[in-house]
Amino acid sequence: MIKIISQENAEHYTWGEVCDGWHLLKSGDLSVIQERVPPGGSETRHYHQRSHQFFFVLAGEATIEIEGHSFLLKPQQGISVPPKVPHRLRNMGREDLSFIVVSAPMSHGDRVLVG
């Protein structure tokens, strides 16, 4: 079935106790998620065994660490993270961070934490 998708009708989940995600497209070979990270919010450093990810900032600023290098993404900027590459996203700004993450294949269940 073809339908228009938005935050209002997408499957919602919470992560990191204060962050939100909305599955805009959820299939085994591809997922598109819109996420919201409040100031100070972050994820744990990790990598994905199979998933290649692309992060694209809609609003706010994202600091993403990839293999020990930090990148600051502003609105309308994106970055690619190949499989098996350790990374971590943080919101070090003063406003909510809103971004899209595209994963192929789907990244849920494919995450390995890095100490």
ZIKAKA-V476523 format. One record per pair of residues at least 6 apart in sequence whose C-alpha atoms are under 7 Angstrom apart, sorted by the first residue. I is the first residue (numbers start at 1). GAP is how many residues later the second one is. D is the distance in Angstrom with one decimal. If there is no record, write none. Layout:
<<I:GAP:D> <I:GAP:D>>
This chain:
<<5:19:6.2> <6:18:6.8> <7:15:6.2> <10:12:5.7> <10:13:5.7> <10:14:5.8> <11:11:5.5> <11:12:5.3> <12:9:5.7> <12:10:4.5> <12:11:6.6> <13:7:5.9> <13:8:5.3> <13:9:6.5> <14:6:4.6> <14:7:6.1> <16:27:6.8> <19:17:5.7> <19:18:4.9> <19:19:6.7> <20:15:5.5> <20:16:5.1> <20:17:6.8> <21:12:6.4> <21:13:5.7> <21:14:4.3> <21:15:6.5> <22:11:5.5> <22:12:5.2> <22:13:6.4> <23:9:6.2> <23:10:4.7> <23:11:6.8> <24:8:5.4> <24:9:5.4> <24:10:6.9> <25:6:5.1> <25:7:4.9> <25:8:6.9> <26:6:6.7> <27:79:6.7> <28:77:6.0> <28:78:5.4> <29:75:5.6> <29:76:4.0> <29:77:5.7> <30:73:5.7> <30:74:4.6> <30:75:4.8> <30:76:5.1> <31:71:5.7> <31:72:5.2> <31:73:6.6> <31:75:5.2> <32:68:6.8> <32:69:5.8> <32:70:4.5> <32:71:6.6> <33:67:5.6> <33:68:5.3> <33:69:6.5> <34:65:5.7> <34:66:4.4> <34:67:6.5> <35:63:5.7> <35:64:5.5> <35:65:6.3> <36:60:6.6> <36:61:5.5> <36:62:4.6> <36:63:6.8> <37:54:6.5> <37:59:5.7> <37:60:5.0> <37:61:6.6> <38:53:6.8> <38:57:6.7> <38:58:4.4> <38:59:6.2> <39:52:5.3> <39:53:6.0> <39:54:5.7> <39:55:5.5> <39:56:5.8> <39:57:5.8> <40:51:5.5> <40:52:5.5> <41:49:5.9> <41:50:5.5> <42:47:5.8> <42:48:4.1> <42:49:6.2> <43:45:5.9> <43:46:5.7> <43:47:6.5> <44:44:6.0> <45:41:6.4> <45:42:5.4> <45:43:4.5> <45:68:6.2> <45:69:5.5> <46:40:5.2> <46:41:5.6> <46:42:6.6> <46:65:6.5> <46:66:5.4> <46:67:4.3> <46:68:4.9> <47:36:6.9> <47:37:5.3> <47:38:5.4> <47:39:4.5> <47:40:6.2> <47:64:5.8> <47:65:5.4> <47:66:6.7> <48:35:5.4> <48:36:5.3> <48:59:6.8> <48:62:5.3> <48:63:4.7> <48:64:6.0> <49:34:5.7> <49:35:5.3> <49:61:5.9> <49:62:6.9> <50:33:5.3> <50:55:6.9> <50:60:6.8> <51:32:5.2> <51:52:5.9> <51:53:5.2> <51:54:5.1> <51:55:6.4> <51:56:5.4> <52:29:6.0> <52:30:4.6> <52:31:5.0> <52:51:5.6> <52:52:5.4> <53:27:5.8> <53:28:5.1> <53:29:6.4> <53:48:6.6> <53:49:5.5> <53:50:4.4> <53:51:6.6> <54:24:6.9> <54:25:5.7> <54:26:4.4> <54:27:6.2> <54:47:5.5> <54:48:5.1> <54:49:6.6> <55:23:5.3> <55:24:5.4> <55:25:6.5> <55:44:6.8> <55:45:5.8> <55:46:4.5> <55:47:6.6> <56:20:6.7> <56:21:5.7> <56:22:4.1> <56:23:6.7> <56:43:5.5> <56:44:5.1> <56:45:6.4> <57:16:6.7> <57:17:6.3> <57:18:4.9> <57:19:5.6> <57:20:5.8> <57:21:6.2> <57:41:6.2> <57:42:4.2> <57:43:6.4> <58:17:5.0> <58:18:5.9> <58:40:5.4> <58:41:5.0> <59:16:5.2> <59:38:5.7> <59:39:5.0> <59:40:6.9> <60:14:6.6> <60:15:6.4> <60:35:5.9> <60:36:5.9> <60:37:4.4> <60:38:6.4> <61:11:6.8> <61:12:5.6> <61:13:4.8> <61:14:6.7> <61:30:6.6> <61:32:6.2> <61:36:5.9> <62:10:5.8> <62:11:5.1> <62:12:6.7> <62:27:6.7> <62:28:6.0> <62:29:5.3> <62:35:6.6> <63:7:6.5> <63:8:5.6> <63:9:4.6> <63:10:6.3> <63:26:5.8> <63:27:5.2> <63:28:6.1> <63:29:6.8> <64:6:5.6> <64:7:5.3> <64:8:6.5> <64:23:6.9> <64:24:5.6> <64:25:4.4> <64:26:6.2> <65:6:6.3> <65:22:5.3> <65:23:5.2> <65:24:6.4> <66:20:6.0> <66:21:4.4> <66:22:6.8> <67:18:6.5> <67:19:5.5> <67:20:6.3> <91:6:6.4>>
